[in-house]
Amino acid sequence: MVVGRFDGERLRLEEAHRFPNAPVRVPTVNGETLHWDVLRLWNDIQEGLRKAASQHSSALSGIGVDTWGVDFALLDESDALLGNPVHYRDARNDGMMARVFETVPREEVFDATGLQFLPFNTLYQLMALKSQNSPQLQTARTLLMMPDLLHLWLCGVKAGEYTIASTSQMLDARTRGWHEGLLQRLGLPSNILPDIIAPGTTLGRVRAGLASHIGVASEVPVIAPGSHDTASAVAAVPAEGENWAYLSSGTWSLMGIELRAPLLNARVLQRGFTNEGGVAGTIRFLKNIAGLWLVQECRREWARAGDEYSYDELTQRAGEAAPLQCFVEPDDASFAAPANMTQAIREFCLRTGQTPPDGIGATVRCCLESLALKYRRVLEQLEELRGARLEVLHIVGGGTQNRLLSQMTADCLGRPVICGPVEATATGNILTQALARGELNDVADIRAVVRRSFPLETFEPNIRARTEWESAYERFLRLSSPS
């Protein structure tokens, strides 16, 4: 929960409340289901708003929610939850892509939606519910993506914000509305889907009862930002001109460019890129990469064994390890949800004829160098599909705090990497609200505010390391997936 103070020139962020978002495993007859604890999240959001209201004597100018993509809630005719939303990593999605393609070929799904094929996209989650003859799906009167649900609870208005809806693989890439024809062919209900609204839409005012409960003025507007966290983050990329790429770095790495219209052709499909919605009518043309998930899972594994390490400690150990010894393909299926991430890394190395990393520092270094190499592969594909060179990479988000990875990326790409801001998603969210209020004119204004407001750090490529990285890249290409 972040409060932004905008004086018309610069933005200052203040953390009002920080809380965990941990999935919960619930036993079922057939095993277990991985849920989001959305009621806990809602309780923490109310607590955060209570703190924000008490800390700021003047009324808040707006409230907007962004979250991760693809996941959703089903509501009954009274707008009551039919069940806790299911986590996108739940096993129910296994095999659902193949089931969809039995009815609608892969190429047709891509031509219709323009989206990268990920097994947890909303489309396949709904197919899983249909395959299970889910009573929830049969009873549902409304489907809301996660930020749309929280907006409903804040102000009582049901709507589907465009950027979060675009992660579902159920939007028509050309019309930017729900693709009812695709859903009809798959036997999935379209009547439960809300009207699509653009980011920057004022939904309504905070519910009177809620406002009284948390101490917020009832006239505070609820404004939909880029409700997909990456859409807000990309809006806050402090770039100028057109020859740049962005990387939103965290658990996932989302790497791409900004377009005015979707890019739909056989090469895009083959390369596994996606066309997601952005702020101000833009398209986020990007690829999802596993990101720092590998390091996070290794850290959790070591913590379970009784060895607690901070991320700074892990990065320091990685910096001390020998460089460019072994690599993994971050998006290999074996890393999606392994019981033991370090073992999965070891097995991948053995399977590809490499000596596995030995020790904590070597393991983390393997993960970070593999990400840098993957970033180069994706950047080259972006240049191929765009038809022009990209001169600089902007990295935003929490991953910018890993300076070792940023320098590795600059060395591997052979071009400058500009890092910042860290809180890009909150920044883009708040400044999109300012745009909606008429305090800014366009996304270029948002980016100018970001450049004035936050320190940025540029990492120049180390020319002396170029030969070693070129050799490493050739090795990486031989072991990585075709995409």
C-alpha positions in Angstrom: 0.0 0.0 0.0 1.8 3.1 -1.3 0.8 6.8 -1.0 2.0 9.1 -3.7 2.5 12.9 -3.2 2.5 14.7 -6.6 3.2 18.4 -6.7 2.8 18.8 -10.5 6.5 18.3 -11.1 7.8 15.4 -8.9 6.3 12.4 -7.2 7.2 11.2 -3.8 6.2 7.7 -2.6 5.5 6.7 1.0 4.9 3.1 2.1 1.7 3.1 4.2 1.4 -0.6 4.8 3.3 -3.8 3.7 1.7 -7.2 4.0 2.4 -10.8 2.7 0.5 -12.4 -0.2 1.1 -16.1 0.4 -0.9 -18.9 -1.3 -2.7 -21.5 0.8 -2.8 -25.2 0.1 -6.2 -26.7 0.9 -6.8 -30.5 0.9 -9.5 -31.9 -1.4 -10.8 -35.4 -2.3 -8.4 -35.5 -5.2 -5.4 -34.1 -3.5 -5.1 -30.3 -2.8 -5.8 -27.0 -4.4 -3.6 -23.9 -4.3 -5.7 -20.8 -3.4 -5.1 -17.1 -3.0 -6.2 -15.8 0.5 -8.2 -12.9 -1.0 -10.1 -12.2 2.2 -6.8 -11.7 4.1 -5.7 -9.4 1.2 -8.9 -7.4 1.5 -8.5 -7.1 5.3 -4.9 -5.8 4.8 -6.0 -3.4 2.1 -8.5 -1.9 4.5 -5.8 -1.7 7.2 -3.5 0.0 4.7 -6.2 2.5 3.8 -6.9 3.2 7.5 -3.2 3.9 8.0 -3.0 6.1 4.9 -6.0 8.1 6.0 -4.6 8.6 9.5 -1.2 9.7 8.2 -2.5 12.3 5.8 -4.7 15.0 7.0 -5.8 16.0 3.5 -8.2 13.7 1.7 -6.8 11.1 -0.7 -7.2 12.1 -4.4 -7.8 8.6 -5.6 -7.4 4.9 -5.0 -6.4 2.4 -7.6 -5.5 -1.3 -7.4 -3.1 -3.4 -9.6 -2.2 -7.1 -9.2 -0.7 -10.0 -11.1 -2.5 -11.2 -14.2 -4.6 -14.2 -15.3 -6.3 -15.1 -11.9 -10.0 -14.3 -11.2 -12.9 -14.7 -8.9 -16.4 -16.0 -9.6 -19.4 -14.3 -8.0 -23.0 -15.3 -7.7 -26.1 -13.2 -8.5 -25.6 -11.3 -5.2 -21.9 -10.6 -6.0 -20.8 -12.9 -3.3 -17.7 -15.0 -3.7 -18.4 -18.5 -4.8 -14.9 -19.6 -3.5 -11.4 -18.4 -2.9 -9.7 -17.7 -6.2 -7.3 -20.4 -7.3 -3.6 -19.7 -7.8 -2.3 -19.8 -11.4 0.3 -22.4 -10.4 -2.4 -24.9 -9.3 -2.2 -28.3 -11.0 -5.8 -28.1 -12.4 -4.4 -26.3 -15.5 -2.3 -29.4 -16.5 -3.4 -30.6 -20.0 -5.9 -27.8 -20.6 -4.0 -26.1 -23.4 -4.1 -29.4 -25.4 -7.8 -29.7 -24.7 -8.5 -26.3 -26.0 -6.5 -27.0 -29.2 -8.6 -30.1 -29.9 -11.4 -27.7 -30.6 -9.7 -24.5 -31.7 -6.2 -25.0 -33.3 -3.3 -23.2 -31.7 -2.8 -20.9 -34.7 -6.4 -19.8 -34.6 -6.2 -19.0 -30.8 -3.2 -16.9 -31.4 -4.6 -15.1 -34.4 -7.7 -14.3 -32.3 -6.0 -13.2 -29.1 -2.4 -12.4 -29.9 -1.3 -13.8 -26.6 1.6 -16.0 -25.5 0.7 -19.6 -24.7 1.1 -20.1 -21.0 -0.7 -23.0 -19.3 -2.2 -20.8 -16.6 -3.9 -18.2 -18.8 -7.4 -17.6 -17.7 -8.8 -19.3 -20.8 -7.2 -22.6 -19.7 -8.3 -22.1 -16.1 -11.9 -21.8 -17.3 -11.5 -24.9 -19.4 -10.3 -26.8 -16.3 -13.5 -25.7 -14.5 -15.6 -26.9 -17.4 -13.8 -30.2 -17.5 -14.5 -30.7 -13.8 -18.1 -29.8 -14.3 -17.5 -27.2 -11.6 -20.7 -26.1 -9.8 -19.0 -22.7 -9.3 -18.8 -22.1 -13.1 -22.4 -23.3 -13.5 -23.6 -20.9 -10.8 -21.4 -17.9 -11.6 -23.1 -14.7 -12.7 -19.9 -12.6 -12.9 -16.2 -13.2 -13.5 -13.8 -10.5 -12.2 -10.0 -10.5 -12.5 -8.3 -9.9 -9.2 -8.0 -6.1 -9.2 -11.5 -5.8 -10.6 -12.8 -7.7 -7.6 -11.0 -5.4 -5.2 -12.3 -2.3 -7.1 -15.8 -3.8 -6.7 -15.3 -4.2 -3.0 -14.0 -0.6 -2.8 -16.7 1.2 -4.7 -19.5 -1.3 -5.7 -18.8 -1.0 -9.5 -18.2 -4.1 -11.6 -16.0 -3.6 -14.7 -13.1 -5.3 -16.5 -10.1 -3.1 -16.8 -8.5 -3.5 -20.2 -4.8 -4.3 -19.3 -5.7 -7.0 -16.8 -8.3 -8.5 -19.1 -5.7 -8.7 -21.8 -3.8 -11.3 -19.8 -6.7 -13.7 -20.0 -6.3 -14.9 -23.6 -10.0 -14.2 -24.0 -9.8 -10.7 -25.6 -10.0 -10.1 -29.3 -6.5 -8.6 -30.1 -8.0 -6.4 -32.8 -11.2 -5.1 -31.3 -9.9 -5.2 -27.7 -13.2 -6.6 -26.5 -14.1 -10.1 -25.2 -13.8 -12.7 -28.0 -17.2 -14.2 -27.7 -16.8 -16.3 -30.8 -13.7 -18.1 -29.3 -15.5 -18.7 -26.0 -18.6 -20.0 -27.8 -16.6 -22.5 -29.8 -15.1 -23.8 -26.5 -18.4 -23.9 -24.7 -17.3 -21.3 -22.2 -19.8 -18.7 -20.9 -19.2 -15.1 -22.1 -22.3 -13.7 -20.3 -20.4 -13.6 -17.0 -17.7 -11.3 -18.3 -17.9 -7.6 -17.4 -17.8 -4.6 -19.7 -14.3 -3.5 -20.6 -13.0 -0.1 -19.5 -9.8 1.8 -20.2 -7.1 2.4 -17.7 -7.6 5.8 -16.2 -11.4 5.4 -15.8 -13.0 6.7 -12.7 -15.2 3.8 -11.4 -17.0 5.5 -8.6 -16.6 6.7 -5.0 -15.5 4.7 -2.0 -18.6 2.9 -0.5 -20.0 5.0 2.3 -20.0 2.2 4.9 -16.4 1.3 4.0 -15.3 4.9 4.1 -16.7 5.3 7.6 -15.1 2.0 8.7 -11.6 2.9 7.6 -11.7 6.6 8.1 -11.4 7.6 4.4 -13.6 10.4 3.0 -16.5 9.0 1.1 -15.9 11.3 -1.8 -12.5 9.7 -2.6 -12.7 8.4 -6.2 -11.7 4.8 -7.1 -9.7 5.1 -10.4 -8.7 2.1 -12.4 -5.0 2.4 -13.2 -3.2 -0.1 -15.5 -4.6 -2.8 -13.3 -2.1 -5.4 -14.5 1.0 -4.6 -12.4 3.2 -4.8 -15.5 1.1 -2.3 -17.4 1.5 0.2 -14.6 5.3 -0.6 -14.4 5.7 -0.1 -18.2 3.9 3.3 -18.0 6.5 4.3 -15.5 9.6 3.4 -17.7 11.6 6.6 -17.8 12.4 6.3 -21.5 12.6 8.8 -24.3 12.4 8.3 -28.0 11.5 4.9 -29.5 14.6 2.7 -29.7 14.4 1.1 -26.3 13.2 -2.0 -24.7 11.9 -2.5 -21.1 12.3 -5.3 -18.6 10.0 -5.4 -15.6 12.1 -7.5 -13.2 10.9 -9.5 -10.2 9.6 -13.0 -9.7 8.8 -12.8 -13.4 10.9 -10.9 -16.0 8.7 -9.3 -18.6 10.7 -8.0 -21.5 9.4 -6.2 -24.5 8.7 -3.0 -26.4 5.8 -0.6 -26.7 3.6 -0.7 -29.8 0.5 1.2 -31.0 -1.1 -1.9 -32.5 -0.8 -5.7 -31.9 1.8 -7.6 -33.9 0.2 -10.8 -35.2 2.1 -13.1 -37.6 3.5 -16.6 -37.7 7.0 -15.4 -36.5 5.5 -13.9 -33.4 3.6 -17.1 -32.7 6.7 -19.2 -33.2 8.9 -16.9 -31.0 6.3 -17.1 -28.2 5.6 -13.3 -27.8 2.5 -11.8 -26.5 0.4 -8.7 -27.2 -1.0 -7.3 -23.9 -2.8 -4.1 -23.2 -1.0 -1.0 -22.0 -1.9 2.4 -20.7 -3.2 5.1 -23.1 -4.1 2.6 -25.9 -0.6 1.0 -26.2 0.3 -2.6 -26.7 2.9 -4.3 -24.5 4.6 -6.6 -26.9 6.6 -8.8 -24.7 7.7 -12.2 -23.5 7.3 -13.7 -20.0 10.6 -15.1 -18.6 10.8 -17.0 -15.4 12.8 -14.2 -13.7 14.1 -14.2 -10.2 11.8 -17.1 -9.3 14.7 -19.5 -9.5 16.7 -17.6 -6.9 13.6 -17.0 -4.7 12.9 -20.8 -4.7 16.5 -21.7 -3.9 16.4 -19.2 -1.0 13.2 -20.7 0.4 14.7 -24.1 0.1 17.9 -23.1 2.0 15.7 -21.4 4.6 13.7 -24.6 5.1 17.0 -26.4 5.8 17.8 -23.8 8.5 20.0 -21.5 6.5 18.6 -18.0 6.2 20.2 -15.7 3.7 19.2 -12.2 2.6 19.2 -11.4 -1.1 22.2 -9.2 -0.6 24.1 -12.0 1.0 23.2 -14.4 -1.9 24.2 -11.8 -4.4 27.5 -11.2 -2.7 28.2 -14.9 -2.7 27.3 -15.1 -6.4 29.7 -12.2 -7.1 32.5 -14.2 -5.5 31.8 -17.4 -7.5 33.7 -18.3 -10.7 32.0 -16.7 -13.7 30.3 -18.4 -16.7 30.6 -22.0 -15.6 27.2 -23.5 -16.3 23.8 -22.2 -17.4 20.1 -23.2 -17.3 17.2 -22.3 -19.5 15.1 -20.3 -17.1 11.8 -21.2 -18.8 12.4 -24.9 -18.9 9.3 -26.8 -17.6 11.3 -28.4 -14.8 11.6 -25.0 -13.1 7.9 -24.1 -13.1 7.1 -25.6 -9.7 9.8 -28.1 -8.5 9.8 -29.6 -5.1 13.5 -28.8 -4.9 14.8 -26.0 -7.1 18.5 -26.7 -6.4 18.0 -30.3 -7.4 16.1 -29.2 -10.6 19.1 -27.0 -11.5 21.5 -29.8 -10.9 19.5 -32.2 -13.0 19.2 -29.7 -15.9 23.0 -29.2 -15.9 23.6 -33.0 -15.9 21.0 -33.5 -18.6 22.7 -30.9 -20.9 26.2 -32.2 -20.3 27.4 -29.5 -17.9 29.0 -29.7 -14.5 26.4 -28.6 -11.9 27.1 -25.6 -9.7 28.8 -26.4 -6.4 27.6 -24.4 -3.5 25.3 -21.5 -2.8 27.2 -18.8 -4.6 27.8 -20.8 -7.7 24.1 -21.8 -7.8 22.9 -18.2 -7.5 25.5 -17.1 -10.1 24.2 -19.8 -12.5 20.7 -18.4 -12.1 21.7 -14.8 -12.7 24.0 -15.4 -15.6 21.3 -17.6 -17.2 18.8 -14.7 -16.9 21.3 -12.3 -18.5 21.8 -14.7 -21.4 18.1 -15.2 -21.8 17.6 -11.5 -21.9 20.0 -11.2 -24.8 18.1 -13.9 -26.7 14.8 -12.2 -26.2 16.2 -8.8 -27.1 17.6 -10.2 -30.4 14.2 -11.6 -31.1 12.5 -8.3 -30.4 14.9 -6.6 -32.8 14.1 -9.3 -35.5 10.4 -8.9 -35.1 10.5 -5.1 -34.9 12.9 -4.8 -37.8 15.2 -2.3 -36.0 18.0 -2.2 -33.4 17.1 -1.4 -29.8 19.8 0.9 -28.3 19.1 0.7 -24.6 17.3 -1.6 -22.1 15.4 0.0 -19.2 15.0 -2.2 -16.2 12.3 -1.3 -13.6 10.9 -3.0 -10.5 12.4 -4.8 -7.5 15.0 -6.7 -9.6 16.8 -3.4 -10.2 18.2 -3.7 -6.7 20.4 -6.6 -7.9 23.2 -4.6 -9.3 25.2 -7.7 -10.1 22.5 -8.9 -12.5 22.2 -5.5 -14.0 25.9 -5.4 -14.8 25.8 -8.9 -16.2 22.9 -7.9 -18.4 24.8 -4.9 -19.8 27.9 -7.0 -20.4 25.9 -9.7 -22.1 23.8 -7.4 -24.3 26.7 -5.1 -25.2 24.6 -2.0 -24.7 23.6 0.3 -21.8 21.2 -0.8 -19.2 19.3 2.0 -17.2 17.8 0.9 -13.9 15.0 2.5 -12.0 12.6 3.2 -10.5 12.4 0.3 -8.0 8.7 0.9 -7.3 7.7 1.2 -10.9 4.3 -0.4 -10.5 3.2 1.9 -7.7 4.6 4.8 -9.6 2.7 4.0 -12.8 -0.5 3.3 -10.9 -0.4 6.6 -9.1 0.6 8.7 -12.1 -2.1 7.1 -14.2 -4.5 8.3 -11.6 -3.0 11.8 -12.0 -3.5 11.4 -15.8 -7.2 10.5 -15.2 -7.6 13.6 -13.0 -6.2 15.9 -15.7 -2.9 16.6 -13.9 -0.9 15.1 -16.7 -1.6 15.0 -20.5 -0.2 11.7 -21.7 2.3 8.9 -21.0 5.2 11.1 -22.1 4.3 13.4 -19.2 4.3 10.4 -16.8 7.8 9.4 -18.0 9.1 12.9 -17.6 7.8 13.0 -14.0 9.6 9.7 -13.3 12.9 11.0 -14.7 12.6 14.1 -12.4 11.5 12.1 -9.4 13.7 9.1 -9.0 17.4 8.3 -9.2 18.4 6.2 -12.2 21.6 4.2 -12.5 23.2 3.4 -15.9 25.3 0.2 -16.3 27.7 0.4 -19.3 28.9 -2.8 -20.9 32.4 -4.0 -19.9 34.1 -4.3 -23.2 36.9 -6.5 -21.7 34.3 -9.1 -20.9 32.8 -9.2 -24.4 34.7 -12.3 -25.6 33.8 -14.4 -22.6 30.1 -13.4 -22.9 30.0 -14.2 -26.6 31.4 -17.7 -25.9 28.9 -18.2 -23.1 26.0 -17.1 -25.3 26.9 -19.6 -28.0 26.9 -22.3 -25.3 23.6 -21.1 -23.9 21.9 -21.2 -27.3 22.9 -24.8 -27.7 21.1 -25.8 -24.5 18.2 -23.5 -24.4 14.7 -24.0 -25.9 14.0 -23.0 -29.5 11.9 -20.1 -28.4 
